[in-house]
Amino acid sequence: MSGLPLAEVDELVGRLDPCEELVDLLERAIQEQPPLSIKEGNIIKDGYDERLDHIVTQAATAKRGSPNWRRKSGKSPVLNRSKSVTIVYSATILK
């Protein structure tokens, strides 16, 4: 290996920022076993952010549709949860 001497490598490693705050944030926010695709949703842990939990609950309720709306129109509402909630996930993580 024609790289740097070991002492210089040790010095460079010692100067690296371990990003402890970012690691802590990610550990608190992301599921232990998140899905491989972001389109599947369920990446952010329940309880991480109260506002996000509220939006996810509203999205699930809207997807099922309110019985009154369904009775009046005879149709079920359509909601693409992955797109609407993904935007909120991104904003929550980056705050």
Contacts in CASP RR format, 6 or more apart in sequence:
PFRMAT RR
TARGET T0000
AUTHOR 0000-0000-0000
METHOD contacts of the structure
MODEL  1
MSGLPLAEVDELVGRLDPCEELVDLLERAIQEQPPLSIKEGNIIKDGYDE
RLDHIVTQAATAKRGSPNWRRKSGKSPVLNRSKSVTIVYSATILK
4 12 0 8 1.000
25 93 0 8 1.000
28 45 0 8 1.000
28 48 0 8 1.000
29 44 0 8 1.000
29 45 0 8 1.000
29 48 0 8 1.000
29 49 0 8 1.000
29 92 0 8 1.000
29 93 0 8 1.000
30 43 0 8 1.000
30 44 0 8 1.000
30 45 0 8 1.000
31 42 0 8 1.000
31 43 0 8 1.000
31 44 0 8 1.000
31 45 0 8 1.000
34 42 0 8 1.000
34 43 0 8 1.000
35 41 0 8 1.000
35 42 0 8 1.000
35 43 0 8 1.000
38 82 0 8 1.000
38 86 0 8 1.000
39 82 0 8 1.000
39 86 0 8 1.000
40 82 0 8 1.000
41 81 0 8 1.000
41 82 0 8 1.000
41 85 0 8 1.000
41 86 0 8 1.000
41 89 0 8 1.000
43 89 0 8 1.000
44 52 0 8 1.000
44 89 0 8 1.000
44 92 0 8 1.000
44 93 0 8 1.000
46 53 0 8 1.000
47 53 0 8 1.000
48 92 0 8 1.000
49 92 0 8 1.000
51 88 0 8 1.000
51 92 0 8 1.000
52 85 0 8 1.000
52 88 0 8 1.000
52 89 0 8 1.000
52 92 0 8 1.000
55 84 0 8 1.000
55 85 0 8 1.000
55 88 0 8 1.000
56 81 0 8 1.000
56 85 0 8 1.000
59 79 0 8 1.000
59 81 0 8 1.000
59 84 0 8 1.000
59 85 0 8 1.000
60 81 0 8 1.000
62 77 0 8 1.000
62 79 0 8 1.000
63 77 0 8 1.000
63 78 0 8 1.000
63 79 0 8 1.000
63 81 0 8 1.000
64 76 0 8 1.000
65 76 0 8 1.000
65 77 0 8 1.000
69 77 0 8 1.000
70 76 0 8 1.000
END
